[in-house]
Amino acid sequence: MKKNDLAERLASRTRTTPGVAADQLDRIVHHIIQSLKEGKPASLPGLGVFTPLNRKPGFRFEAQPGKTSRGRAKS
């Protein structure tokens, strides 16, 4: 899914314009990147946590009962 697709979905669900939604997405991504640069995790409630791992950003999905999942963020 591309940023424009996400922005359009966010806009329709929040009753804003795609431009406003794209700005919101940019702020979220900026916050995640800034937190990782500072060596802090960035949480997305209900989805998972971006964590700084060995100087490269990583992403950990929130565990579901009986499951553990780990992945790497794409650059």
For each residue, the residues with C-beta under 8 A, 3 or more apart:
1: 5 6
2: 5 6
3: 6 7 22 25
4: 7 8 18 22
5: 1 2 8 9
6: 1 2 3 9 10 21 25
7: 3 4 10 11 18 19 21 22 25
8: 4 5 11 12 18 21
9: 5 6 12 13
10: 6 7 13 14 16 21 24 25
11: 7 8 14 15 16 17 18 20 21
12: 8 9 15
13: 9 10
14: 10 11 21
15: 11 12
16: 10 11 20 21 24
17: 11 20 21
18: 4 7 8 11 21 22
19: 7 22 23
20: 11 16 17 23 24
21: 6 7 8 10 11 14 16 17 18 24 25
22: 3 4 7 18 19 25 26
23: 19 20 26 27
24: 10 16 20 21 27 28
25: 3 6 7 10 21 22 28 29
26: 22 23 29 30
27: 23 24 30 31
28: 24 25 31 32
29: 25 26 32 33
30: 26 27 33 34
31: 27 28 34 35 42
32: 28 29 35 36 42 50
33: 29 30 36 37 57
34: 30 31 37 38
35: 31 32 38 40 41 42 50
36: 32 33 39 40 41 42 50 51 52 57
37: 33 34
38: 34 35
39: 36 52
40: 35 36 52
41: 35 36 49 50 51 52
42: 31 32 35 36 49 50
43: 48 49 50
44: 47 48 49 50
45:
46: 62
47: 44 61 62
48: 43 44 59 60 61 62
49: 41 42 43 44 59 60 62
50: 32 35 36 41 42 43 44 57 58 59 60 73
51: 36 41 57 58 59 60
52: 36 39 40 41 55 56 57 58
53: 56 57 58
54:
55: 52
56: 52 53 72
57: 33 36 50 51 52 53 73 75
58: 50 51 52 53 70 71 72 73
59: 48 49 50 51 71 72 73
60: 48 49 50 51 69 70 71
61: 47 48 69 70 71
62: 46 47 48 49
63: 67 68 69
64: 67
65:
66:
67: 63 64
68: 63
69: 60 61 63
70: 58 60 61
71: 58 59 60 61
72: 56 58 59
73: 50 57 58 59
74:
75: 57
